[in-house]
Amino acid sequence: HGHTDGHDHDHEAEAAHDHGEGEAHEHDHGGIDPHAWLSPDNAKIWLEVIAEALAGQDPANADAYRANAAEGRAAIDAAVAEARSLLQGRESTRFVVSHDALGYFTEAMGLPPALALADLTDNAPSAGTLQRLRREIAAAGATCMHPEAGKDPRAFASLDGLGLQLGAPLDILGVSQGETGPDSYPALLIGLAQAIATCPAEN
């Protein structure tokens, strides 16, 4: 699905995987969702490709590169299993975000797509915009809203009165982890699941 939102994180690692999220938004990335790192399947493919590239450049250590990649894939599988366990019971629960970034993750976790309300980035949404957003939220049956880590959560204040719970921030870049390392990506997956699990599964 296409979307353009003016967000400022790095999209160098874009992948041509169009998963289709079911929502039509005022965004456009040319039909390709650039948040490809949030797909565990993509991450495992990248590990294999990187390991083979390194093995080709350094044949003497090829076995080590391939073993490390296999270990990394196993760690991702374990993280996905833990994340899905944390999200059990939420297979039909929608939640609200201001940035349409979670399509790969929700698909991998068996969750319905998040309801991305790009209009919430406006400083003062019009009454008509608010009315339309409220209708979208009600139609989706959303129970919770999540700000994005590092972004101002006050945009959601305009949705007071809908009975939505404010959930933990969603850290799609893993910035809250500090220094990165081999466990960073599995931790990112589990962290997203933990944040989503802070909200109730039902109204």
Backbone as CSV, one residue per row, in Angstrom:
resi,resn,N_x,N_y,N_z,CA_x,CA_y,CA_z,C_x,C_y,C_z
1,HIS,0.848,-1.177,0.000,0.000,0.000,0.000,0.884,1.227,0.000
2,GLY,0.412,2.311,-0.602,1.246,3.505,-0.671,0.983,4.431,0.488
3,HIS,2.032,5.129,0.939,1.824,6.156,1.955,2.987,7.120,1.997
4,THR,2.705,8.398,2.254,3.771,9.389,2.463,3.463,10.141,3.731
5,ASP,4.416,10.205,4.646,4.094,10.834,5.921,5.144,11.826,6.390
6,GLY,6.234,12.002,5.677,7.228,12.994,6.078,7.982,12.621,7.326
7,HIS,7.980,11.332,7.719,8.721,10.941,8.915,10.205,10.990,8.628
8,ASP,11.033,11.025,9.706,12.420,11.372,9.507,13.387,10.251,9.842
9,HIS,12.923,8.987,9.923,13.908,7.966,10.182,14.511,7.460,8.882
10,ASP,15.580,6.682,8.998,16.386,6.270,7.856,15.719,5.112,7.130
11,HIS,15.500,5.268,5.829,14.875,4.212,5.044,15.873,3.579,4.071
12,GLU,17.184,3.581,4.394,18.155,3.028,3.463,17.903,1.548,3.214
13,ALA,17.354,0.855,4.224,17.174,-0.591,4.106,15.794,-0.945,3.600
14,GLU,15.283,-0.189,2.643,13.966,-0.482,2.105,13.995,-1.804,1.350
15,ALA,12.873,-2.535,1.401,12.762,-3.785,0.653,11.482,-3.747,-0.147
16,ALA,11.489,-4.352,-1.313,10.332,-4.308,-2.203,9.341,-5.387,-1.822
17,HIS,8.733,-5.209,-0.653,7.723,-6.149,-0.178,6.471,-5.345,0.101
18,ASP,5.431,-5.537,-0.692,4.182,-4.788,-0.533,3.179,-5.704,0.116
19,HIS,2.975,-5.545,1.439,2.147,-6.502,2.162,0.678,-6.156,2.140
20,GLY,0.285,-4.927,1.839,-1.128,-4.577,1.818,-1.706,-4.559,3.206
21,GLU,-2.097,-3.409,3.715,-2.500,-3.316,5.107,-3.988,-3.134,5.284
22,GLY,-4.743,-2.944,4.218,-6.181,-2.887,4.346,-6.732,-1.515,4.632
23,GLU,-5.884,-0.518,4.865,-6.372,0.828,5.152,-5.872,1.775,4.067
24,ALA,-6.722,2.674,3.619,-6.305,3.661,2.621,-5.956,4.950,3.335
25,HIS,-4.691,5.356,3.281,-4.232,6.545,3.996,-3.669,7.558,3.012
26,GLU,-3.492,8.770,3.509,-2.965,9.843,2.668,-1.439,9.820,2.686
27,HIS,-0.871,8.658,2.356,0.569,8.489,2.353,0.957,7.906,1.002
28,ASP,2.227,8.062,0.592,2.658,7.447,-0.650,4.149,7.200,-0.632
29,HIS,4.528,5.922,-0.544,5.921,5.523,-0.705,6.057,4.739,-1.999
30,GLY,5.241,5.076,-3.017,5.338,4.400,-4.287,4.827,2.974,-4.252
31,GLY,3.927,2.647,-3.330,3.378,1.308,-3.254,4.230,0.349,-2.455
32,ILE,5.367,0.796,-1.943,6.260,-0.075,-1.165,6.372,0.460,0.249
33,ASP,6.127,-0.404,1.227,6.280,0.001,2.618,7.765,-0.045,2.977
34,PRO,8.374,1.075,3.339,9.809,1.097,3.599,10.218,0.577,4.975
35,HIS,9.258,0.224,5.824,9.600,-0.202,7.180,9.902,-1.701,7.197
36,ALA,10.749,-2.111,6.246,10.935,-3.542,5.982,11.651,-4.274,7.111
37,TRP,12.373,-3.543,7.954,13.079,-4.199,9.057,12.117,-4.741,10.108
38,LEU,10.864,-4.328,10.069,9.894,-4.825,11.044,9.291,-6.161,10.620
39,SER,9.763,-6.714,9.524,9.386,-8.066,9.106,10.462,-9.039,9.559
40,PRO,10.169,-9.943,10.489,11.167,-10.936,10.887,11.628,-11.799,9.720
41,ASP,10.749,-12.079,8.777,11.147,-12.875,7.613,12.185,-12.131,6.779
42,ASN,11.975,-10.827,6.582,12.983,-10.038,5.875,14.318,-10.082,6.605
43,ALA,14.281,-9.933,7.925,15.518,-9.911,8.708,16.289,-11.215,8.545
44,LYS,15.578,-12.331,8.526,16.258,-13.618,8.368,16.863,-13.758,6.970
45,ILE,16.177,-13.247,5.964,16.728,-13.268,4.606,17.997,-12.431,4.542
46,TRP,17.951,-11.238,5.159,19.127,-10.367,5.147,20.316,-11.031,5.832
47,LEU,20.062,-11.731,6.935,21.152,-12.422,7.625,21.844,-13.407,6.690
48,GLU,21.052,-14.173,5.964,21.620,-15.167,5.051,22.420,-14.499,3.933
49,VAL,21.840,-13.441,3.353,22.529,-12.744,2.265,23.842,-12.137,2.751
50,ILE,23.804,-11.501,3.931,25.013,-10.882,4.488,26.075,-11.941,4.765
51,ALA,25.658,-13.079,5.354,26.610,-14.139,5.676,27.278,-14.674,4.410
52,GLU,26.500,-14.867,3.348,27.077,-15.383,2.104,28.011,-14.363,1.459
53,ALA,27.649,-13.077,1.548,28.531,-12.046,0.995,29.866,-12.020,1.746
54,LEU,29.806,-12.110,3.064,31.033,-12.118,3.864,31.851,-13.374,3.605
55,ALA,31.153,-14.515,3.484,31.853,-15.769,3.211,32.581,-15.705,1.873
56,GLY,31.954,-15.053,0.901,32.608,-14.914,-0.398,33.846,-14.042,-0.337
57,GLN,33.825,-13.023,0.530,34.968,-12.117,0.667,36.058,-12.692,1.568
58,ASP,35.658,-13.591,2.462,36.594,-14.117,3.465,36.359,-15.624,3.609
59,PRO,36.730,-16.410,2.603,36.428,-17.844,2.610,36.974,-18.598,3.820
60,ALA,38.085,-18.145,4.365,38.685,-18.845,5.506,37.755,-18.857,6.712
61,ASN,36.869,-17.849,6.812,35.952,-17.759,7.951,34.492,-17.970,7.545
62,ALA,34.299,-18.580,6.375,32.941,-18.751,5.852,32.051,-19.518,6.821
63,ASP,32.588,-20.573,7.435,31.770,-21.373,8.352,31.297,-20.545,9.546
64,ALA,32.166,-19.656,10.020,31.801,-18.824,11.171,30.687,-17.862,10.799
65,TYR,30.776,-17.248,9.614,29.720,-16.332,9.190,28.382,-17.052,9.080
66,ARG,28.411,-18.238,8.486,27.159,-18.985,8.304,26.603,-19.469,9.632
67,ALA,27.483,-19.849,10.548,27.025,-20.275,11.873,26.411,-19.107,12.635
68,ASN,27.031,-17.936,12.534,26.485,-16.750,13.200,25.119,-16.382,12.635
69,ALA,24.967,-16.504,11.311,23.683,-16.199,10.689,22.614,-17.190,11.149
70,ALA,22.989,-18.462,11.234,22.030,-19.468,11.703,21.615,-19.184,13.146
71,GLU,22.575,-18.783,13.963,22.269,-18.425,15.352,21.351,-17.205,15.401
72,GLY,21.607,-16.238,14.522,20.758,-15.049,14.468,19.338,-15.383,14.045
73,ARG,19.195,-16.263,13.066,17.846,-16.654,12.629,17.096,-17.365,13.740
74,ALA,17.803,-18.215,14.484,17.166,-18.904,15.609,16.726,-17.909,16.684
75,ALA,17.549,-16.880,16.918,17.190,-15.868,17.912,15.957,-15.086,17.467
76,ILE,15.854,-14.802,16.172,14.666,-14.112,15.659,13.432,-14.980,15.821
77,ASP,13.552,-16.269,15.490,12.407,-17.177,15.653,11.955,-17.231,17.109
78,ALA,12.907,-17.267,18.027,12.563,-17.299,19.448,11.874,-16.004,19.868
79,ALA,12.357,-14.868,19.352,11.747,-13.577,19.683,10.329,-13.491,19.134
80,VAL,10.120,-13.994,17.919,8.775,-13.991,17.339,7.841,-14.836,18.180
81,ALA,8.297,-15.995,18.616,7.462,-16.857,19.454,7.097,-16.161,20.761
82,GLU,8.073,-15.479,21.379,7.798,-14.761,22.630,6.843,-13.602,22.393
83,ALA,7.056,-12.878,21.295,6.185,-11.746,20.981,4.753,-12.211,20.743
84,ARG,4.589,-13.284,19.992,3.243,-13.801,19.735,2.567,-14.260,21.019
85,SER,3.364,-14.827,21.927,2.805,-15.236,23.219,2.305,-14.023,24.007
86,LEU,3.075,-12.942,23.977,2.669,-11.713,24.667,1.384,-11.135,24.086
87,LEU,1.166,-11.368,22.792,0.034,-10.768,22.085,-1.150,-11.719,21.953
88,GLN,-1.070,-12.850,22.609,-2.155,-13.826,22.529,-3.466,-13.204,23.004
89,GLY,-4.540,-13.471,22.274,-5.839,-12.925,22.631,-6.145,-11.597,21.974
90,ARG,-5.180,-11.068,21.184,-5.386,-9.765,20.527,-5.544,-9.910,19.007
91,GLU,-5.900,-11.106,18.559,-5.957,-11.380,17.125,-7.026,-10.572,16.396
92,SER,-7.972,-9.997,17.123,-9.011,-9.186,16.481,-9.064,-7.765,17.034
93,THR,-8.056,-7.379,17.787,-8.040,-6.070,18.443,-7.284,-5.046,17.611
94,ARG,-7.924,-3.936,17.290,-7.280,-2.851,16.559,-6.735,-1.820,17.546
95,PHE,-5.672,-1.141,17.154,-5.161,-0.031,17.948,-4.793,1.108,17.017
96,VAL,-4.690,2.301,17.583,-4.498,3.528,16.817,-3.058,4.004,16.946
97,VAL,-2.475,4.421,15.821,-1.143,5.028,15.797,-1.212,6.264,14.903
98,SER,-0.209,7.114,15.011,-0.192,8.301,14.160,0.700,8.125,12.942
99,HIS,1.432,7.034,12.880,2.414,6.811,11.813,2.210,5.401,11.271
100,ASP,1.942,5.303,9.985,1.632,4.026,9.347,2.915,3.235,9.116
101,ALA,3.411,2.559,10.163,4.715,1.906,10.071,4.692,0.435,10.449
102,LEU,3.589,-0.064,10.971,3.615,-1.368,11.617,3.038,-2.505,10.787
103,GLY,2.820,-2.286,9.497,2.195,-3.316,8.679,2.940,-4.639,8.688
104,TYR,4.253,-4.596,8.539,5.029,-5.827,8.556,4.908,-6.525,9.910
105,PHE,4.987,-5.751,10.978,4.969,-6.344,12.314,3.609,-6.957,12.630
106,THR,2.529,-6.211,12.389,1.208,-6.758,12.703,0.918,-7.994,11.862
107,GLU,1.362,-7.985,10.616,1.159,-9.164,9.762,1.909,-10.367,10.320
108,ALA,3.160,-10.159,10.731,3.971,-11.251,11.264,3.405,-11.799,12.560
109,MET,2.745,-10.942,13.338,2.225,-11.358,14.635,0.770,-11.835,14.581
110,GLY,0.182,-11.829,13.389,-1.197,-12.265,13.267,-2.198,-11.287,13.840
111,LEU,-1.825,-10.001,13.842,-2.699,-8.958,14.355,-3.395,-8.241,13.201
112,PRO,-4.572,-7.657,13.451,-5.174,-6.805,12.418,-4.318,-5.550,12.240
113,PRO,-4.398,-4.911,11.078,-3.566,-3.728,10.859,-3.910,-2.604,11.824
114,ALA,-2.881,-1.868,12.231,-3.106,-0.701,13.078,-3.858,0.359,12.277
115,LEU,-4.645,1.157,12.986,-5.361,2.259,12.354,-4.475,3.492,12.433
116,ALA,-3.859,3.859,11.315,-2.916,4.983,11.287,-3.652,6.264,10.949
117,LEU,-3.574,7.230,11.855,-4.285,8.500,11.688,-3.269,9.601,11.426
118,ALA,-2.867,9.724,10.186,-1.829,10.692,9.843,-2.239,12.114,10.172
119,ASP,-3.550,12.392,10.174,-4.016,13.749,10.446,-3.679,14.203,11.859
120,LEU,-3.341,13.271,12.733,-3.020,13.654,14.105,-1.692,14.394,14.195
121,THR,-0.927,14.414,13.110,0.316,15.181,13.145,0.045,16.676,13.048
122,ASP,-1.181,17.056,12.689,-1.539,18.471,12.641,-1.551,19.038,14.052
123,ASN,-1.115,20.286,14.192,-1.123,20.914,15.514,-2.541,21.116,16.030
124,ALA,-3.442,21.469,15.138,-4.828,21.724,15.546,-5.764,21.179,14.471
125,PRO,-6.088,19.873,14.530,-6.997,19.303,13.537,-8.335,20.030,13.556
126,SER,-8.925,20.195,12.386,-10.209,20.866,12.296,-11.305,20.011,12.917
127,ALA,-12.435,20.641,13.198,-13.566,19.907,13.763,-14.018,18.801,12.811
128,GLY,-14.005,19.098,11.510,-14.397,18.087,10.530,-13.437,16.911,10.507
129,THR,-12.135,17.200,10.623,-11.132,16.132,10.656,-11.320,15.259,11.888
130,LEU,-11.525,15.912,13.031,-11.732,15.155,14.263,-12.964,14.274,14.181
131,GLN,-14.023,14.803,13.595,-15.250,14.018,13.468,-15.003,12.779,12.598
132,ARG,-14.275,12.968,11.503,-13.985,11.835,10.622,-13.098,10.807,11.327
133,LEU,-12.076,11.277,12.064,-11.203,10.359,12.781,-11.974,9.570,13.831
134,ARG,-12.884,10.245,14.515,-13.687,9.558,15.520,-14.533,8.462,14.877
135,ARG,-15.084,8.739,13.686,-15.876,7.733,12.974,-15.000,6.534,12.591
136,GLU,-13.782,6.811,12.115,-12.869,5.734,11.731,-12.523,4.853,12.935
137,ILE,-12.264,5.492,14.056,-11.907,4.749,15.262,-13.077,3.893,15.731
138,ALA,-14.259,4.469,15.727,-15.442,3.725,16.157,-15.700,2.542,15.224
139,ALA,-15.555,2.762,13.911,-15.803,1.699,12.946,-14.787,0.567,13.089
140,ALA,-13.554,0.925,13.444,-12.505,-0.087,13.597,-12.621,-0.846,14.909
141,GLY,-13.362,-0.296,15.862,-13.459,-0.933,17.167,-12.146,-0.905,17.928
142,ALA,-11.344,0.134,17.706,-10.038,0.242,18.360,-10.208,0.436,19.862
143,THR,-9.283,-0.128,20.634,-9.358,-0.044,22.090,-8.259,0.826,22.694
144,CYS,-7.232,1.115,21.915,-6.048,1.734,22.489,-5.348,2.597,21.449
145,MET,-4.544,3.553,21.919,-3.745,4.372,21.017,-2.309,4.419,21.536
146,HIS,-1.378,4.298,20.603,0.046,4.260,20.944,0.787,5.410,20.269
147,PRO,1.467,6.247,21.038,2.364,7.221,20.414,3.612,6.496,19.915
148,GLU,4.388,7.170,19.093,5.659,6.615,18.642,6.763,7.135,19.541
149,ALA,7.663,6.259,19.938,8.758,6.651,20.819,9.524,7.821,20.209
150,GLY,9.780,8.832,21.021,10.509,10.003,20.557,9.647,11.069,19.937
151,LYS,8.343,10.793,19.782,7.424,11.772,19.218,6.521,12.321,20.332
152,ASP,6.004,13.498,20.107,5.129,14.147,21.075,3.774,13.436,21.114
153,PRO,3.380,12.837,22.254,2.117,12.102,22.322,0.894,12.999,22.461
154,ARG,1.101,14.329,22.552,-0.035,15.212,22.817,-1.027,15.271,21.659
155,ALA,-0.604,14.815,20.464,-1.539,14.812,19.331,-2.765,13.967,19.633
156,PHE,-2.595,12.949,20.469,-3.713,12.080,20.786,-4.706,12.730,21.747
157,ALA,-4.328,13.851,22.346,-5.214,14.504,23.304,-6.540,14.884,22.665
158,SER,-6.525,15.151,21.349,-7.752,15.547,20.660,-8.765,14.416,20.573
159,LEU,-8.340,13.193,20.906,-9.244,12.048,20.837,-9.795,11.667,22.200
160,ASP,-9.616,12.518,23.184,-10.197,12.276,24.499,-11.705,12.098,24.371
161,GLY,-12.259,11.231,25.178,-13.693,11.031,25.161,-14.131,9.829,24.354
162,LEU,-13.183,9.163,23.677,-13.538,7.980,22.898,-13.348,6.685,23.672
163,GLY,-12.859,6.797,24.890,-12.642,5.598,25.686,-11.411,4.813,25.288
164,LEU,-10.517,5.444,24.538,-9.283,4.772,24.143,-8.246,4.903,25.248
165,GLN,-7.580,3.811,25.545,-6.511,3.849,26.536,-5.210,4.252,25.862
166,LEU,-4.413,5.080,26.533,-3.104,5.466,26.013,-2.099,4.390,26.382
167,GLY,-1.603,3.697,25.366,-0.647,2.622,25.600,0.781,3.106,25.592
168,ALA,1.688,2.185,25.826,3.112,2.512,25.840,3.579,2.934,24.445
169,PRO,4.599,3.784,24.371,5.126,4.195,23.063,5.681,3.007,22.287
170,LEU,5.546,3.063,20.978,6.060,2.019,20.090,7.414,2.467,19.542
171,ASP,8.445,1.720,19.884,9.817,2.073,19.512,10.219,1.261,18.277
172,ILE,9.877,1.761,17.088,10.113,0.991,15.873,11.573,0.990,15.440
173,LEU,12.388,1.862,16.024,13.807,1.934,15.678,14.712,1.369,16.761
174,GLY,14.135,0.988,17.892,14.940,0.460,18.977,15.829,1.494,19.631
175,VAL,15.444,2.775,19.549,16.304,3.837,20.085,16.417,3.768,21.606
176,SER,15.401,3.208,22.259,15.434,3.161,23.724,16.412,2.111,24.242
177,GLN,16.934,1.275,23.349,17.855,0.224,23.781,19.259,0.740,24.044
178,GLY,19.548,1.943,23.573,20.896,2.471,23.745,21.851,1.810,22.767
179,GLU,22.996,1.352,23.278,24.014,0.748,22.415,23.483,-0.527,21.765
180,THR,23.720,-0.669,20.480,23.219,-1.830,19.758,24.189,-3.006,19.852
181,GLY,23.656,-4.187,19.606,24.457,-5.404,19.650,23.692,-6.540,19.014
182,PRO,24.188,-7.774,19.117,23.552,-8.908,18.447,22.152,-9.222,18.945
183,ASP,21.818,-8.748,20.140,20.481,-9.014,20.684,19.494,-7.881,20.394
184,SER,19.941,-6.844,19.703,19.104,-5.659,19.530,17.840,-5.939,18.731
185,TYR,17.965,-6.689,17.640,16.785,-6.904,16.802,15.739,-7.783,17.493
186,PRO,16.125,-8.926,18.078,15.125,-9.677,18.841,14.482,-8.840,19.942
187,ALA,15.282,-7.990,20.602,14.742,-7.136,21.660,13.748,-6.128,21.106
188,LEU,13.986,-5.615,19.880,13.060,-4.682,19.255,11.702,-5.349,19.039
189,LEU,11.705,-6.574,18.519,10.454,-7.294,18.274,9.688,-7.519,19.575
190,ILE,10.398,-7.976,20.585,9.744,-8.246,21.866,9.260,-6.947,22.501
191,GLY,10.049,-5.878,22.365,9.659,-4.586,22.938,8.373,-4.054,22.319
192,LEU,8.218,-4.207,21.004,6.984,-3.771,20.359,5.796,-4.569,20.886
193,ALA,5.982,-5.862,21.026,4.892,-6.692,21.550,4.540,-6.297,22.984
194,GLN,5.546,-6.034,23.795,5.290,-5.635,25.176,4.518,-4.322,25.234
195,ALA,4.870,-3.395,24.340,4.161,-2.107,24.315,2.708,-2.293,23.926
196,ILE,2.446,-3.078,22.881,1.068,-3.305,22.439,0.288,-4.030,23.519
197,ALA,0.943,-4.904,24.259,0.266,-5.674,25.301,-0.096,-4.839,26.519
198,THR,0.354,-3.566,26.573,-0.038,-2.716,27.700,-1.487,-2.278,27.591
199,CYS,-2.099,-2.490,26.444,-3.491,-2.097,26.242,-4.410,-3.302,26.400
200,PRO,-5.657,-3.051,26.768,-6.603,-4.159,26.919,-6.904,-4.812,25.578
201,ALA,-7.202,-6.085,25.610,-7.509,-6.811,24.379,-8.923,-6.555,23.917
202,GLU,-9.796,-6.109,24.796,-11.192,-5.866,24.432,-11.662,-4.572,25.067
203,ASN,-12.689,-3.950,24.461,-13.334,-2.784,25.051,-14.056,-3.178,26.336
